[in-house]
Amino acid sequence: MTEEPNVKGILIVAAAIVGIASMVLVALALVFHFLNEKWALANRPSGWKSSAPSTTEWRTNTAPPLQIFPRRDLEEFRAQEELLLHSYGWINHTAGIVRIPIDRAMELVLERGLPLRATNEPPASGRSAVELRRDRPKERER
């Protein structure tokens, strides 16, 4: 005795699978849409004003800005550094500390020599870090 397949039952199961799959796809689409909007709000440029009414009109971006032209940025940085190396300027005006061009600084070092301490004695501020480490086992024995 062979039984006929239950066509009505198979169609009901297939319809249930299609219905559940459709609901899952709709739910996923809604979740992705929500997450995409949330990501866009979190990653908009700092100082960008939202057209939608919200409690905070300005939003700050915590991510660092991307370099659009890194080669040009590096060239500008190096040019600025070269300008600082070869020009006079104030470092601290109130303390009277100035910046001189590196060529002039090298000439002065050749003329005057490097500055030296008055004596070869260590400064009177206390023991050095090496002396403290060396004397630590002696202190533990006490």
Backbone as JSON Lines, residues from 0, in Angstrom:
{"i":0,"aa":"M","n":[0.82,-1.16,0.0],"ca":[0.0,0.0,0.0],"c":[0.88,1.25,0.0]}
{"i":1,"aa":"T","n":[0.79,1.98,-1.05],"ca":[1.56,3.22,-1.14],"c":[0.63,4.38,-0.89]}
{"i":2,"aa":"E","n":[1.16,5.27,-0.08],"ca":[0.36,6.44,0.24],"c":[0.71,7.57,-0.68]}
{"i":3,"aa":"E","n":[-0.27,8.34,-1.0],"ca":[-0.07,9.54,-1.8],"c":[0.55,10.61,-0.9]}
{"i":4,"aa":"P","n":[1.48,11.44,-1.44],"ca":[2.03,12.52,-0.62],"c":[0.95,13.54,-0.3]}
{"i":5,"aa":"N","n":[1.04,14.1,0.86],"ca":[0.07,15.09,1.31],"c":[0.46,16.44,0.7]}
{"i":6,"aa":"V","n":[-0.1,16.76,-0.45],"ca":[0.23,17.97,-1.19],"c":[-0.18,19.21,-0.39]}
{"i":7,"aa":"K","n":[-1.3,19.15,0.25],"ca":[-1.78,20.28,1.02],"c":[-0.81,20.59,2.16]}
{"i":8,"aa":"G","n":[-0.31,19.6,2.85],"ca":[0.65,19.79,3.95],"c":[1.98,20.35,3.45]}
{"i":9,"aa":"I","n":[2.44,19.85,2.31],"ca":[3.7,20.34,1.73],"c":[3.57,21.81,1.36]}
{"i":10,"aa":"L","n":[2.44,22.19,0.76],"ca":[2.23,23.58,0.37],"c":[2.15,24.49,1.61]}
{"i":11,"aa":"I","n":[1.55,24.02,2.67],"ca":[1.46,24.81,3.9],"c":[2.85,25.03,4.49]}
{"i":12,"aa":"V","n":[3.67,23.99,4.52],"ca":[5.03,24.1,5.04],"c":[5.85,25.04,4.17]}
{"i":13,"aa":"A","n":[5.74,24.92,2.84],"ca":[6.48,25.78,1.92],"c":[6.04,27.24,2.1]}
{"i":14,"aa":"A","n":[4.74,27.47,2.22],"ca":[4.25,28.83,2.41],"c":[4.75,29.41,3.74]}
{"i":15,"aa":"A","n":[4.81,28.58,4.79],"ca":[5.31,29.03,6.08],"c":[6.79,29.4,5.98]}
{"i":16,"aa":"I","n":[7.57,28.6,5.27],"ca":[9.0,28.89,5.1],"c":[9.19,30.2,4.33]}
{"i":17,"aa":"V","n":[8.44,30.39,3.26],"ca":[8.53,31.62,2.48],"c":[8.09,32.82,3.32]}
{"i":18,"aa":"G","n":[7.05,32.69,4.1],"ca":[6.57,33.78,4.95],"c":[7.59,34.15,6.02]}
{"i":19,"aa":"I","n":[8.16,33.15,6.67],"ca":[9.17,33.43,7.71],"c":[10.41,34.07,7.09]}
{"i":20,"aa":"A","n":[10.85,33.55,5.94],"ca":[12.01,34.13,5.27],"c":[11.75,35.58,4.88]}
{"i":21,"aa":"S","n":[10.55,35.88,4.41],"ca":[10.2,37.26,4.05],"c":[10.24,38.17,5.27]}
{"i":22,"aa":"M","n":[9.69,37.71,6.39],"ca":[9.71,38.52,7.61],"c":[11.14,38.76,8.08]}
{"i":23,"aa":"V","n":[11.99,37.75,7.99],"ca":[13.39,37.91,8.4],"c":[14.08,38.93,7.51]}
{"i":24,"aa":"L","n":[13.84,38.86,6.2],"ca":[14.46,39.82,5.27],"c":[13.99,41.25,5.54]}
{"i":25,"aa":"V","n":[12.71,41.43,5.82],"ca":[12.2,42.76,6.13],"c":[12.81,43.27,7.44]}
{"i":26,"aa":"A","n":[12.9,42.4,8.44],"ca":[13.5,42.8,9.71],"c":[14.98,43.18,9.52]}
{"i":27,"aa":"L","n":[15.72,42.4,8.74],"ca":[17.11,42.72,8.48],"c":[17.26,44.04,7.73]}
{"i":28,"aa":"A","n":[16.39,44.29,6.77],"ca":[16.44,45.55,6.02],"c":[16.21,46.73,6.97]}
{"i":29,"aa":"L","n":[15.25,46.6,7.88],"ca":[15.01,47.68,8.84],"c":[16.19,47.89,9.78]}
{"i":30,"aa":"V","n":[16.79,46.81,10.24],"ca":[17.96,46.92,11.13],"c":[19.12,47.58,10.4]}
{"i":31,"aa":"F","n":[19.39,47.16,9.16],"ca":[20.49,47.76,8.41],"c":[20.22,49.23,8.12]}
{"i":32,"aa":"H","n":[18.99,49.58,7.82],"ca":[18.65,50.97,7.58],"c":[18.88,51.81,8.84]}
{"i":33,"aa":"F","n":[18.46,51.3,9.99],"ca":[18.65,52.0,11.25],"c":[20.14,52.14,11.57]}
{"i":34,"aa":"L","n":[20.91,51.06,11.42],"ca":[22.34,51.11,11.71],"c":[23.08,52.04,10.74]}
{"i":35,"aa":"N","n":[22.66,52.06,9.49],"ca":[23.3,52.94,8.51],"c":[23.07,54.4,8.88]}
{"i":36,"aa":"E","n":[21.85,54.75,9.28],"ca":[21.58,56.12,9.69],"c":[22.36,56.48,10.95]}
{"i":37,"aa":"K","n":[22.44,55.55,11.89],"ca":[23.19,55.81,13.12],"c":[24.67,55.99,12.81]}
{"i":38,"aa":"W","n":[25.23,55.18,11.92],"ca":[26.63,55.3,11.53],"c":[26.88,56.63,10.83]}
{"i":39,"aa":"A","n":[25.97,57.02,9.96],"ca":[26.12,58.29,9.23],"c":[26.09,59.46,10.19]}
{"i":40,"aa":"L","n":[25.25,59.41,11.21],"ca":[25.2,60.5,12.2],"c":[26.49,60.55,13.02]}
{"i":41,"aa":"A","n":[27.01,59.38,13.36],"ca":[28.21,59.34,14.19],"c":[29.45,59.74,13.4]}
{"i":42,"aa":"N","n":[29.45,59.58,12.09],"ca":[30.65,59.83,11.29],"c":[30.55,61.05,10.4]}
{"i":43,"aa":"R","n":[29.62,61.93,10.66],"ca":[29.57,63.14,9.84],"c":[30.65,64.09,10.31]}
{"i":44,"aa":"P","n":[31.13,64.96,9.44],"ca":[32.23,65.86,9.8],"c":[31.86,66.76,10.98]}
{"i":45,"aa":"S","n":[32.87,67.08,11.79],"ca":[32.61,67.93,12.94],"c":[32.19,69.31,12.44]}
{"i":46,"aa":"G","n":[31.25,69.9,13.13],"ca":[30.75,71.21,12.76],"c":[29.65,71.15,11.71]}
{"i":47,"aa":"W","n":[29.26,69.96,11.28],"ca":[28.23,69.82,10.25],"c":[26.88,70.01,10.89]}
{"i":48,"aa":"K","n":[26.06,70.89,10.33],"ca":[24.75,71.17,10.9],"c":[23.71,70.24,10.28]}
{"i":49,"aa":"S","n":[22.96,69.59,11.13],"ca":[21.93,68.67,10.67],"c":[20.72,69.46,10.18]}
{"i":50,"aa":"S","n":[20.13,69.01,9.08],"ca":[18.92,69.68,8.6],"c":[17.69,69.18,9.36]}
{"i":51,"aa":"A","n":[17.81,68.01,9.97],"ca":[16.69,67.47,10.75],"c":[16.69,68.11,12.13]}
{"i":52,"aa":"P","n":[15.51,68.42,12.65],"ca":[15.48,69.02,13.99],"c":[15.92,67.99,15.03]}
{"i":53,"aa":"S","n":[16.82,68.38,15.89],"ca":[17.28,67.48,16.93],"c":[17.67,68.31,18.15]}
{"i":54,"aa":"T","n":[17.94,67.65,19.25],"ca":[18.3,68.37,20.47],"c":[19.71,68.93,20.37]}
{"i":55,"aa":"T","n":[20.59,68.25,19.66],"ca":[21.96,68.75,19.47],"c":[22.14,69.04,17.99]}
{"i":56,"aa":"E","n":[22.22,70.32,17.64],"ca":[22.35,70.68,16.23],"c":[23.76,70.42,15.73]}
{"i":57,"aa":"W","n":[24.76,70.6,16.58],"ca":[26.14,70.38,16.17],"c":[26.63,69.09,16.8]}
{"i":58,"aa":"R","n":[27.28,68.31,16.04],"ca":[27.78,67.03,16.52],"c":[29.28,66.99,16.31]}
{"i":59,"aa":"T","n":[30.02,66.58,17.32],"ca":[31.46,66.5,17.17],"c":[31.85,65.1,16.75]}
{"i":60,"aa":"N","n":[32.88,65.02,15.97],"ca":[33.37,63.74,15.47],"c":[34.59,63.34,16.29]}
{"i":61,"aa":"T","n":[34.58,62.15,16.85],"ca":[35.7,61.7,17.66],"c":[36.78,61.03,16.83]}
{"i":62,"aa":"A","n":[36.49,60.66,15.6],"ca":[37.48,60.02,14.76],"c":[38.42,61.07,14.18]}
{"i":63,"aa":"P","n":[39.7,60.71,13.99],"ca":[40.62,61.69,13.4],"c":[40.27,61.93,11.93]}
{"i":64,"aa":"P","n":[40.53,63.15,11.45],"ca":[40.22,63.42,10.05],"c":[41.18,62.66,9.13]}
{"i":65,"aa":"L","n":[40.68,62.22,8.0],"ca":[41.51,61.52,7.04],"c":[42.31,62.51,6.23]}
{"i":66,"aa":"Q","n":[43.51,62.11,5.85],"ca":[44.32,62.96,4.99],"c":[43.89,62.71,3.54]}
{"i":67,"aa":"I","n":[43.48,63.77,2.87],"ca":[43.05,63.63,1.49],"c":[44.25,63.64,0.56]}
{"i":68,"aa":"F","n":[45.24,64.5,0.86],"ca":[46.45,64.6,0.06],"c":[47.66,64.42,0.96]}
{"i":69,"aa":"P","n":[48.0,63.19,1.35],"ca":[49.1,62.99,2.31],"c":[50.45,63.46,1.78]}
{"i":70,"aa":"R","n":[50.7,63.31,0.5],"ca":[51.99,63.74,-0.05],"c":[52.13,65.26,0.06]}
{"i":71,"aa":"R","n":[51.07,65.98,-0.29],"ca":[51.1,67.44,-0.2],"c":[51.23,67.87,1.26]}
{"i":72,"aa":"D","n":[50.52,67.18,2.17],"ca":[50.62,67.51,3.59],"c":[52.05,67.33,4.1]}
{"i":73,"aa":"L","n":[52.72,66.26,3.66],"ca":[54.09,66.0,4.08],"c":[55.02,67.08,3.53]}
{"i":74,"aa":"E","n":[54.83,67.47,2.27],"ca":[55.65,68.52,1.68],"c":[55.46,69.84,2.42]}
{"i":75,"aa":"E","n":[54.23,70.18,2.78],"ca":[53.96,71.41,3.53],"c":[54.61,71.34,4.92]}
{"i":76,"aa":"F","n":[54.53,70.17,5.56],"ca":[55.14,70.01,6.88],"c":[56.65,70.19,6.8]}
{"i":77,"aa":"R","n":[57.26,69.54,5.8],"ca":[58.72,69.67,5.65],"c":[59.13,71.1,5.32]}
{"i":78,"aa":"A","n":[58.35,71.8,4.5],"ca":[58.65,73.19,4.18],"c":[58.57,74.05,5.44]}
{"i":79,"aa":"Q","n":[57.58,73.8,6.29],"ca":[57.44,74.54,7.54],"c":[58.62,74.26,8.47]}
{"i":80,"aa":"E","n":[59.05,73.0,8.54],"ca":[60.19,72.64,9.37],"c":[61.47,73.3,8.85]}
{"i":81,"aa":"E","n":[61.66,73.32,7.54],"ca":[62.83,73.98,6.95],"c":[62.82,75.46,7.27]}
{"i":82,"aa":"L","n":[61.65,76.08,7.21],"ca":[61.54,77.5,7.54],"c":[61.96,77.75,8.99]}
{"i":83,"aa":"L","n":[61.54,76.87,9.9],"ca":[61.92,77.01,11.3],"c":[63.42,76.79,11.5]}
{"i":84,"aa":"L","n":[64.0,75.86,10.73],"ca":[65.43,75.57,10.88],"c":[66.31,76.72,10.41]}
{"i":85,"aa":"H","n":[65.83,77.51,9.48],"ca":[66.66,78.53,8.85],"c":[66.17,79.95,9.11]}
{"i":86,"aa":"S","n":[65.49,80.19,10.23],"ca":[65.0,81.53,10.52],"c":[65.17,81.85,12.0]}
{"i":87,"aa":"Y","n":[65.11,83.14,12.3],"ca":[65.13,83.63,13.67],"c":[63.69,83.72,14.17]}
{"i":88,"aa":"G","n":[63.52,83.57,15.46],"ca":[62.2,83.73,16.03],"c":[62.21,83.55,17.54]}
{"i":89,"aa":"W","n":[61.13,83.96,18.16],"ca":[61.01,83.82,19.61],"c":[60.47,82.45,19.97]}
{"i":90,"aa":"I","n":[61.08,81.85,20.98],"ca":[60.53,80.62,21.55],"c":[59.72,80.99,22.78]}
{"i":91,"aa":"N","n":[60.31,81.81,23.65],"ca":[59.62,82.32,24.83],"c":[60.04,83.78,25.0]}
{"i":92,"aa":"H","n":[59.17,84.68,24.63],"ca":[59.5,86.11,24.64],"c":[59.76,86.62,26.05]}
{"i":93,"aa":"T","n":[58.96,86.19,27.01],"ca":[59.12,86.69,28.38],"c":[60.42,86.19,29.01]}
{"i":94,"aa":"A","n":[60.86,84.98,28.68],"ca":[62.1,84.45,29.24],"c":[63.31,84.85,28.4]}
{"i":95,"aa":"G","n":[63.09,85.46,27.24],"ca":[64.19,85.88,26.39],"c":[64.85,84.74,25.64]}
{"i":96,"aa":"I","n":[64.12,83.68,25.33],"ca":[64.66,82.53,24.6],"c":[64.3,82.69,23.13]}
{"i":97,"aa":"V","n":[65.33,82.64,22.27],"ca":[65.11,82.82,20.84],"c":[65.53,81.59,20.08]}
{"i":98,"aa":"R","n":[65.06,81.52,18.85],"ca":[65.46,80.45,17.92],"c":[66.38,81.09,16.88]}
{"i":99,"aa":"I","n":[67.53,80.45,16.61],"ca":[68.43,80.96,15.59],"c":[68.57,79.92,14.49]}
{"i":100,"aa":"P","n":[69.0,80.35,13.28],"ca":[69.15,79.37,12.21],"c":[70.2,78.33,12.57]}
{"i":101,"aa":"I","n":[70.03,77.14,12.08],"ca":[70.9,76.04,12.43],"c":[72.33,76.27,11.97]}
{"i":102,"aa":"D","n":[72.51,76.91,10.81],"ca":[73.86,77.21,10.33],"c":[74.59,78.13,11.31]}
{"i":103,"aa":"R","n":[73.88,79.14,11.79],"ca":[74.48,80.07,12.76],"c":[74.77,79.35,14.07]}
{"i":104,"aa":"A","n":[73.9,78.47,14.49],"ca":[74.11,77.72,15.74],"c":[75.37,76.85,15.63]}
{"i":105,"aa":"M","n":[75.56,76.21,14.47],"ca":[76.75,75.39,14.29],"c":[78.02,76.24,14.3]}
{"i":106,"aa":"E","n":[77.96,77.44,13.71],"ca":[79.11,78.34,13.73],"c":[79.45,78.73,15.17]}
{"i":107,"aa":"L","n":[78.43,79.04,15.97],"ca":[78.66,79.42,17.36],"c":[79.26,78.27,18.17]}
{"i":108,"aa":"V","n":[78.82,77.07,17.91],"ca":[79.37,75.92,18.63],"c":[80.83,75.73,18.24]}
{"i":109,"aa":"L","n":[81.17,75.93,16.97],"ca":[82.56,75.81,16.55],"c":[83.43,76.9,17.18]}
{"i":110,"aa":"E","n":[82.89,78.11,17.29],"ca":[83.65,79.22,17.88],"c":[83.81,79.05,19.38]}
{"i":111,"aa":"R","n":[82.73,78.77,20.06],"ca":[82.73,78.78,21.53],"c":[82.9,77.4,22.15]}
{"i":112,"aa":"G","n":[82.62,76.36,21.42],"ca":[82.65,75.01,21.97],"c":[81.34,74.69,22.67]}
{"i":113,"aa":"L","n":[81.21,73.45,23.09],"ca":[79.99,73.03,23.78],"c":[80.03,73.5,25.22]}
{"i":114,"aa":"P","n":[78.89,73.85,25.8],"ca":[78.89,74.28,27.2],"c":[79.23,73.11,28.12]}
{"i":115,"aa":"L","n":[80.01,73.41,29.16],"ca":[80.42,72.38,30.12],"c":[79.94,72.77,31.51]}
{"i":116,"aa":"R","n":[79.84,71.76,32.37],"ca":[79.54,72.05,33.77],"c":[80.79,72.64,34.42]}
{"i":117,"aa":"A","n":[80.6,73.37,35.48],"ca":[81.73,74.0,36.16],"c":[82.69,72.95,36.7]}
{"i":118,"aa":"T","n":[82.18,71.83,37.18],"ca":[83.02,70.76,37.72],"c":[82.52,69.44,37.2]}
{"i":119,"aa":"N","n":[83.3,68.42,37.44],"ca":[82.88,67.08,37.05],"c":[82.08,66.4,38.14]}
{"i":120,"aa":"E","n":[81.87,67.08,39.24],"ca":[81.1,66.52,40.34],"c":[79.63,66.41,39.94]}
{"i":121,"aa":"P","n":[78.96,65.38,40.41],"ca":[77.53,65.28,40.1],"c":[76.77,66.41,40.77]}
{"i":122,"aa":"P","n":[75.62,66.77,40.24],"ca":[74.83,67.84,40.86],"c":[74.45,67.47,42.3]}
{"i":123,"aa":"A","n":[74.27,68.46,43.11],"ca":[74.0,68.25,44.53],"c":[72.54,67.93,44.8]}
{"i":124,"aa":"S","n":[71.79,67.57,43.79],"ca":[70.36,67.33,43.97],"c":[70.06,65.97,44.57]}
{"i":125,"aa":"G","n":[71.04,65.1,44.7],"ca":[70.79,63.79,45.27],"c":[71.44,62.71,44.44]}
{"i":126,"aa":"R","n":[71.12,61.47,44.82],"ca":[71.73,60.34,44.12],"c":[71.05,60.12,42.78]}
{"i":127,"aa":"S","n":[71.81,59.6,41.82],"ca":[71.26,59.31,40.49],"c":[70.43,58.04,40.54]}
{"i":128,"aa":"A","n":[69.71,57.78,39.46],"ca":[68.87,56.58,39.38],"c":[69.73,55.32,39.45]}
{"i":129,"aa":"V","n":[70.92,55.36,38.86],"ca":[71.82,54.2,38.91],"c":[72.27,53.95,40.34]}
{"i":130,"aa":"E","n":[72.62,55.02,41.06],"ca":[73.04,54.85,42.45],"c":[71.91,54.33,43.32]}
{"i":131,"aa":"L","n":[70.7,54.81,43.07],"ca":[69.56,54.32,43.84],"c":[69.33,52.84,43.62]}
{"i":132,"aa":"R","n":[69.41,52.38,42.36],"ca":[69.24,50.94,42.08],"c":[70.37,50.12,42.7]}
{"i":133,"aa":"R","n":[71.58,50.65,42.64],"ca":[72.73,49.93,43.18],"c":[72.61,49.8,44.69]}
{"i":134,"aa":"D","n":[72.12,50.82,45.37],"ca":[72.04,50.81,46.83],"c":[70.77,50.16,47.36]}
{"i":135,"aa":"R","n":[69.82,49.8,46.51],"ca":[68.55,49.21,46.96],"c":[68.75,47.9,47.72]}
{"i":136,"aa":"P","n":[69.59,46.96,47.25],"ca":[69.75,45.72,48.03],"c":[70.33,45.98,49.42]}
{"i":137,"aa":"K","n":[71.21,46.98,49.56],"ca":[71.78,47.3,50.86],"c":[70.71,47.81,51.82]}
{"i":138,"aa":"E","n":[69.77,48.59,51.3],"ca":[68.7,49.14,52.15],"c":[67.74,48.04,52.61]}
{"i":139,"aa":"R","n":[67.54,47.01,51.78],"ca":[66.62,45.92,52.16],"c":[67.2,45.08,53.28]}
{"i":140,"aa":"E","n":[68.51,45.01,53.35],"ca":[69.15,44.19,54.38],"c":[68.97,44.79,55.77]}
{"i":141,"aa":"R","n":[68.76,46.09,55.85],"ca":[68.64,46.75,57.16],"c":[67.38,46.42,57.87]}
